[in-house]
């Protein structure tokens, strides 16, 4: 082999070695960069949540705050009652919107240690009715609601509203509705499917409590007493959504029914984000139900996440930014929403909380309202 051939061969070998070293260097940079991107997250947890909490978990600041505490959280959405139909294998937690479906999920969890699945309630939100300003004024003019000075918040009189529902009253029968094409047909509140969704079921809990003279339904007989009215409240709506997110978005975009049942958190999040409110009016039912967002741990990591959401100051602050009221500290919500008191009843003054039936009774009530339960 001549000198030139030998030199060329050496250059080829050196080129291959250099290429390997460069590739190795790039690989090392990619791995290191990946470590930086994930922060300190060391636990990956997966859960199923109500749709009203999807924006919270997707918030980059929430993702960052969780990563700083060692968590990467993946979520899927479902109606709260529908969660019981899901296989729980592979989930670290389930996060429905109240205690009823949470009790069912605990019973289904494949663990003999029920203490391990004891629920945590990091935050809550009362149910409210959003209305367009014309609809709110017509309700107030006919004794079904009262409005504050600015007309952007008020109270829905549940007794009067349920009396109107019993009588199948239409918007056209209410004074002041003439000339408003959007106010036509039967007067009703749009809610979610009570068989699938928590907010729809809690709507029935509050309505049945008022309809039965301030009594919480405790058995089938109580469910039977109010079943005809509950059926009217639900069946007049036709097709219903399985989650509260879509009806609220429809309302904000100006389509759908002029009265929609939502979580206060959805309204508060809209306000705190500085999004346009249009002619939205927030009506707090004088008898309503708080939705205690209830995390059911299915693994140790799921429990650790629930405890973190309940106690970490930064995550509690971010929960408020998404409109939720942290458990045990009303001042956090009040301070954050001071500039939006024209829309929000920050202290829930004049609002009575109805007790919620057990999950079993509430589920039967929902089935009867949909004509799917025992009609004997």
N, C-alpha and C positions, 0 to 999 in steps of 0.2 A: 504494500500500500504506500503510495507516494505521500510526500509531506502535505500537499494541498488536499488530498482526499482525507487524510487523517485530521487536518484542521477543520475541514467541513463537517466531519463526523462529530468532532468535539463540540462544534458550535450547535449542531442539532441536538446533542444530548443536553448541553447547557440550556438551550431554548426550552426543551421539554421540562427540565427541572425548574426553570424560572416560572414557566406557565403553571406548574403544579403549586409552587409556592404562592404565586399571585392568587390562584383560585382558592387556596387555603386561607389566604388573608382576607379575601372577599367573604368567604363563608364565616370566618370569625367575626367580621364586622356585622354581618347579617344577624348572627346569633346574639351578639352583644346588643345591637339595636333592638332586637325583639325583646330582650330582657328589659331595656329601658322603657319600651312602649307599654309593657304590662305592669309597670310600677312595682309595688310590693305584693301584688295579688298572688296568693298561694293556694287558695281554696276556690274551686269552681263549683258553684251550686246551681241547680236547675229547679225551676218552680212553675206552677200554673197559677195565674193571677186573674182577677177581674179586670175587664177592659179599662175601667176608670183609673187604674194604676199603671197603665202601659207607658204613659208619658213620663211618669215619675222615674220608672226604672230605665227608660231610654235617655233620660237627661244626662248629657256628658258630665255635668258637675256631680250628679249622683254616682255615675260610674266611677269617676275619679275618687270621690270620697270613700266608696266601698273598696276600691283598689288599695287605697291608703291603709285600710284596715285589714287587707289581705283577702278580699273577696272579688271574684268575677261571677256575676249573676246572669244567667240566661233564663228568659221567661217565655211562656206561651199564654195566650188569653183564652178565657172560657167564661160562660155564664156561671155565676156562683153555684147554683143548684145543679147545673150540668156537670160540675166537677166530680160529683159522686159517680158518674157513669164512666169516668176516665180510669184507665189502669194507672195506679200510682207508682208502679215499679219505675225506677229511674229518676223519680222526683225527690228533691231534698225538702221541699216545702210546698204547701198549697195555701193560697192567700185569697180566700173568698171575702165578701164584703160584709159579712155579719156572722153572728154566733150560730144561727140555725144550720146553714150548710157546713160550717166548721165542725159541729157536733157529728154530723153524718160522716164527714171525712175521717174524723178520729176513730169512729167505730169501724170504718173500713180499713184503716191502716194495719198493715201486717206486723204488728208488734204486740207482745203481751205486756210490755211495760207502758201502760197508758200514761204514766207520769212523764214519759219521754215525749209524748205528743200533746202535753198540756198547752193550750193555745196562748198566744201573745197578741195583744191589741195595741200596736204602736200608735195608731191615730184613728180618728172617727170623723164622720160628716153627717149633719142632719139632711133629711130630704126636703127639697123645696120645689116650688112650681115656678117655672119661668113663663112669662107672658109677654106678648107684644103690648105696647102702651095702650093702644085702642081697646084691646080685649080687657086689660086690667081696669081701665076707666069704666067700661061697661059693667064689669063685675061689681066694682065699687058703687056705681050708681044704682045697682039693683040689690044692694045689701048682701052680696056674696063675698065682699072683700073690703078692706080699708087700705088707704094709701097714705104714705108719709107726705111731708110738705113738698118734696121734689118729685114725687110720683114715680120714683125709681125702685122703691121697695115698699112692702106692705104686708098685710096679713090676709090669708085665705080663711074664711069662716067655714070650717068643715061641716058643721050642722046644716048650714044653709046650702052648701054645695051638694051634700048628700040628699037633701030634700029635693033639690032640682033634678038630681039624677034619678031619684025614685019616680018623679013625675014626668020623666023623659022630656024635660024642657029643652027648647031649641034656642039658639042665639037670636033668632028672629023674634022670639017672645020677650026678649029683654029690651027695655027702653034704652035708646041710644045706639042700637046696633044698625039701624037703617042707614043705608049708604055705604056700608062697609062690606064689600063682597066676600072678604075673607072670613067674616063672622056669619056663617050659615050652617044649617044642619044641627044635629044634636050637640048640646053642650057636654064636653067631656075632657078629661085630662089624659094625654098620651103617656102611657107607662110602658115598661118592658114586660116581657112574658113572665108572669109570676111563677110558672113551673120551672123556668130555666134560670131566671135572673133574680138577684137579691133585691134590687130596688123595686121591682114589680111586686114581689112578695111582701115587702115591708109596707108598700102602699096599701095592700089589703089589711095588714096588721093594724095600721092606724085607722083606716076607714071602718073596719069591723069593731074596733074599740069604741069609736064614737057612735056607730049605729046601734050598738048593744048597750047604750047607756053608761059608758065608761067601764065596761067589763072586758077583761082580757079573755079571749077564747081559750078554754081549758079542756074541752072535750068535743066529741062529735055533735052533741046537742047544741053547743054554742055555735059551732060552724054552721049547722043547719039553720039556725035562727037568722043569720045574716047572709046566707048563701044566695038568695034571689038578688039582693042588692049588689053583692060582690060580682055576681054574674053579669049584671048590667054594666058595671064599671069596666069590666074587661072586654066583654063581647061587642060592645059598641065600637071598639077600636079597630076591629078587623085584625089583620096581620100585625104581629108585634115583633120587635127586635129582641134578641137574646142578651144584649148588653146596652148600657146606658150611653156609651160614647156616640154611637151613630145618631140617635134621636136628638142629642144636644147639638151635634154638628149640623144636622138638618135645620134645627131651629135657628142657629146663628146665621146660617146661609140664607134664611128667609123662606124656607119651604116647610111644608107639613102643618100640623095642627097649631093653633095659636096658644095652647096651654100644654106644657110638657113637664113631666116629673123628672127631676135630675138630682144629683148630689150637689150640695152647696159648694163642695170642693171644686166642681167643674166651673162654676161661676167665679169663685175666688181666684182660681188659677188664670182665668181669662183676664180678670182685672189686674192681677199682679204682673202679668206678662205685658200689660199695656195694649192688649188687643182691642179692636173696636167693639163696642157693646151694642151699637145700633139703638133700637128703641126697646131694648130688653128691660123688663121689670121683674124683680125677684119677690115672689110671694111666699112667705113662710106660713104653712098651715098652722092654725092655732093649736092643733093637735097633730104632732108628727112623730117620727121615729128617727133616732140616731142610728146610723149605719156604722157599727164598730168593725172596722176592717181587721179581720182576725187571721193571723198567720198560724197555720198548723204545721209544726215541725215533723218531718218524716225521717230525718237523720240528725245526727249531732251537728253537722254543719248547718242544717236548716234552722235548728234551734239557736245556734250562735248568730246567724243572720237576724233572726227575729229579735233577739236581745239587743243587737247592735242598732237596729232600726228604732227600738224603744228608748234607748238611753244615750246614744251618741249625739252631742249637741249639734254638730254640723248636719247630720242626717235629719234631725228633727227640724232644723231651720229650713232645709231643702223640702221637707214634707209640707211645711207651711207655705213655701213658695208655690207648691202645687195645689194649694187650697185646703189641705187637710188640717184638722185640729189635733195637735199632739195630745195624747192622754196625760192628764194630771197637771197641765200647765196652760190654762186658758189665756194667760197674759202673752204667751208667745204669738198666738194667732191674733189677738187684739192689737198688739204692737205692730205687727207686720201689715195689718189691713186698715190702719188708722185713716189713711187717705181715701178709703173706699167705703166709708160708713154710709154713704148715700145709697148703696146697694145692699149692704150686709147688715144683718142684725147680729152684731158681734157678740153680745152677751145672751142672745136668745131670749130677750125680755118678752114676756107674754106668750111664750111658746111652751105648751105642755108636752112632755114626752110620754107617749103611750108605751106600756109594757108590751113586749113581743112574746107571742105564744111560743111554745116549744117548737123545735124544728119539725117534728112529726105532725103536730096540729096545723102549723102554718103551711106545710106541704099539702095536707089534705084540703085546706082552705083554697089553695091555689088550683088544685085539681078540680074542685067543685066549681070554682069560678070559670074554669075552662070546659065544664061539662065532661070531665074525664074521671071524676071521683065517684064515690059511693053515693047514690041518690036515694037510697032507701030511707 
